[in-house]
Amino acid sequence: MHYYLILLRPRKNLDYCFIDKHPEGLGLLSYKIGHGEPIGADYPTDARVYMTDRYQGMQISDLIENARSMLIVSKRVKEVFERVNQGPVEYLPVAIYNHKKRVASTDHFIINPIGTVDCLNLEASEIEYHNDKIVSVDNPVLDPAKLKTAPHLFRVREHSYSYLFSEVMFQALRALDPRPTNFVLDQLAQVPSQPSGAPPVA
């Protein structure tokens, strides 16, 4: 089954709005959104984000681009995620305000898949290390054996800001009419990991 990386900053259509900051009132708890930790009752009841002044785009898309690696989607996409996904996820409502600080949407959600999934072939992926710690995953390659129990929407263990979904989710989203806007995806390669000590495949 194919899996896709969701590109959170595609910048394909500059008419779409762009968000620079986490929701107001979240404070230090914002790290939980990036690492897949539950926020629960600590999430602000009136959470809101503002369109950045760096870009003039004001159109509201189904996927909201942002500089904080948040997965922000419309209510109709969120409902597909809820119906199809099999893993634990928080769906956090957020209002979007325009450049004039007026409400532009109250129909969007921050999607917070809880936890991460060990899914990469570390040898085949392009990974940058510093002092034996992973700094970035530039070209993720999946290990199909690790995907057998993966949910249809999840985070990558080595980079929790990367969100993947399955072919099943992809087809469910394609079935929406009209199709979701501003979703740009990268279908990831899959290469089985080699057992320790085994020679590489020619």
C-alpha positions in Angstrom: 0.0 0.0 0.0 1.2 3.5 -0.9 1.9 6.1 1.8 2.1 9.9 1.3 4.0 12.7 3.1 1.8 15.8 3.6 3.7 18.9 2.5 2.7 21.6 5.0 4.3 24.5 3.1 3.8 23.8 -0.6 3.4 27.5 -1.6 1.8 26.4 -4.9 -1.0 29.0 -4.7 -0.1 32.3 -3.1 -3.7 33.3 -2.8 -4.1 30.9 0.1 -3.5 32.2 3.6 -0.4 31.4 5.6 -0.1 31.1 9.4 3.2 32.0 11.3 2.4 31.2 14.9 0.8 28.7 17.2 -2.7 29.4 18.6 -2.9 32.3 21.1 -3.0 31.1 24.7 -1.2 27.8 24.0 2.1 29.1 25.3 4.7 26.4 26.2 2.2 23.7 25.5 2.7 24.2 21.8 5.6 21.7 21.9 2.9 19.0 22.4 1.4 19.7 19.0 4.8 19.1 17.4 5.6 15.9 19.3 2.3 14.2 19.3 1.6 14.5 23.0 -2.1 14.9 24.1 -3.1 18.4 25.2 -6.6 17.6 26.5 -8.3 20.1 28.8 -5.3 22.4 28.7 -6.2 23.4 25.1 -7.7 26.9 25.0 -11.5 27.0 24.4 -11.1 30.1 22.2 -8.0 29.0 20.3 -7.2 31.2 17.3 -4.5 31.8 14.7 -3.8 34.9 12.5 -2.9 35.2 8.9 0.7 36.4 8.6 1.4 39.9 7.3 4.4 38.4 5.4 2.0 37.1 2.7 -1.1 38.7 1.2 -3.0 35.5 0.5 -6.5 35.5 2.2 -8.2 32.5 0.7 -9.2 29.7 3.1 -8.1 26.3 1.9 -8.7 22.8 3.2 -5.1 22.5 4.3 -3.8 25.7 5.9 -0.1 26.3 5.3 1.9 27.4 8.3 5.4 27.9 9.6 4.9 25.8 12.8 4.5 22.3 11.2 0.9 22.1 12.4 -1.6 19.9 10.4 -4.5 22.4 10.1 -7.4 21.2 8.0 -11.1 22.0 7.3 -14.0 20.4 9.1 -14.8 18.2 6.1 -11.2 16.8 5.9 -11.2 16.3 9.7 -14.4 14.3 9.4 -12.7 12.0 6.8 -9.7 11.6 9.2 -12.0 10.7 12.0 -13.9 8.1 9.9 -10.9 6.4 8.3 -8.1 6.6 10.8 -7.4 3.8 13.2 -5.0 5.5 15.6 -5.3 7.9 18.5 -5.8 11.5 17.4 -6.8 14.8 19.0 -8.9 17.1 16.9 -8.4 20.6 18.2 -10.8 23.4 16.9 -9.1 26.6 15.9 -10.5 29.9 14.5 -8.6 31.6 11.7 -8.5 35.4 11.7 -7.5 37.5 8.7 -5.0 40.3 8.3 -7.6 42.8 9.7 -8.1 40.6 12.8 -11.5 39.5 11.7 -12.8 36.0 11.8 -12.2 34.2 8.5 -13.1 30.6 9.5 -14.4 28.8 12.5 -14.4 25.5 10.7 -10.8 24.3 11.0 -9.0 21.9 13.3 -5.4 21.2 14.3 -4.9 17.5 13.9 -2.7 16.0 16.6 -1.9 12.3 16.0 -0.8 11.0 19.3 2.6 9.3 19.4 4.8 8.3 16.5 5.3 5.2 14.3 8.6 3.4 13.6 8.3 3.3 9.9 11.6 4.3 8.2 14.3 2.3 6.6 17.1 4.2 8.3 19.8 2.9 5.9 17.9 3.9 2.7 16.6 7.2 4.0 18.7 10.4 3.8 19.1 11.4 7.4 21.3 14.1 8.9 22.9 13.3 12.3 24.6 15.4 14.9 26.3 13.7 17.9 24.4 10.6 17.0 21.1 12.4 17.2 18.8 12.9 14.2 18.7 16.5 13.0 16.6 16.1 9.9 15.1 13.5 7.6 15.7 14.9 4.1 14.5 11.9 2.0 12.4 9.4 4.0 12.2 5.9 2.7 9.7 3.5 4.3 10.2 -0.1 5.4 7.1 -2.0 4.3 7.4 -4.5 7.1 7.1 -1.7 9.7 3.8 -0.5 8.1 1.8 -3.6 8.7 0.1 -2.2 11.8 0.4 1.5 11.0 -2.8 3.6 11.3 -4.0 5.5 8.2 -2.7 8.8 9.6 0.5 9.1 11.7 3.7 10.8 12.6 7.2 9.6 11.7 9.2 8.5 14.8 12.4 10.1 13.7 10.7 13.4 12.8 7.4 14.0 14.6 6.7 17.0 12.5 6.2 14.8 9.4 2.7 13.5 8.8 1.9 10.5 6.6 -1.3 8.9 5.5 -2.1 5.8 3.6 -3.6 5.0 0.2 -6.9 4.3 2.0 -6.9 7.8 3.4 -5.8 9.2 0.1 -8.8 7.6 -1.7 -11.2 8.7 1.0 -10.1 12.3 0.5 -10.2 12.1 -3.3 -13.9 11.1 -2.9 -14.8 14.5 -1.5 -16.6 16.8 -3.8 -15.1 19.2 -4.4 -11.7 17.7 -3.8 -9.7 19.1 -0.9 -7.7 22.2 -1.7 -4.0 22.9 -1.1 -3.1 19.2 -0.4 0.3 18.6 -2.0 1.7 15.1 -1.3 4.9 13.2 -1.8 4.5 9.5 -2.3 7.3 7.8 -0.4 9.4 5.0 -1.6 9.4 1.7 0.2 12.5 -0.5 0.6 12.7 -3.5 3.0 15.4 -3.1 5.6 18.3 -5.6 5.5 18.8 -7.9 8.5 21.9 -7.0 10.5 25.0 -8.3 8.8 23.2 -9.2 5.6 24.9 -8.0 2.3 23.2 -5.2 0.4 20.7 -6.1 -2.3 22.3 -5.6 -5.7 
